[in-house]
């Protein structure tokens, strides 16, 4: 599903990624761990086409991405990649239902179809009664589940999660961890996540440790 080869990224004189290779199979859950500053989030942003590597190649679902235009990348990102961030990034002026629908509307889906899909996802995630609530009226766990629904709306090939449980309490963290694995089982999702949470990492199929912009020998 994902093939990244010799990914290098510099910010000025700082070598953030020093030639990273990563392979992820379809329906695999991969956790990327390591200390702050190791390059984990930068790698995730490059895989998600939110940033470009200075060197290296990237393929997702057998399509090479590192030579696409910004417009082509935006289209691919919208339709093939779902994002879950540490701080949900919901738009405060929109309802839960509207927030989930936004990526589908950007993809020019029919409004009725987008609404139907969003309602189905919110119901699946136990949020049917929260459709018309705005983010300010929701708990942290509810907001993060809405972010998960938003990530799923366009049937993405890959879900990328950056510290998805980092802002949650123990109960909501446990529920989110279970949910991520349920998504793989129900929807056949491929998931790559960056986390400092050892429990979440230990549940993953593959754990990759990064240090100083490189894959550590401790990766399994």
Buried (B, 14 or more C-beta within 10 A) or exposed (E): BBBBBEBBBBEEEEBBBBBBEBEBEEBBBBBBBBEEBBBBBBBBBBBBBBEBBEEBBBBBBEEEBBEBEEEEBEBBBBBBBBBBBBEBEBEEEBBBBBBBBBBBBBEEBEEEEBBEBBBBBBEBBEBEEBBEBBBEEBEBBBBBBBBBBBBBBBEBBBBBBBBBBBBBEEEBBBBBBEBBBEBBEEBEBBBBBBBBBEEBBEBBBBBBBBBBBBBEEEBE
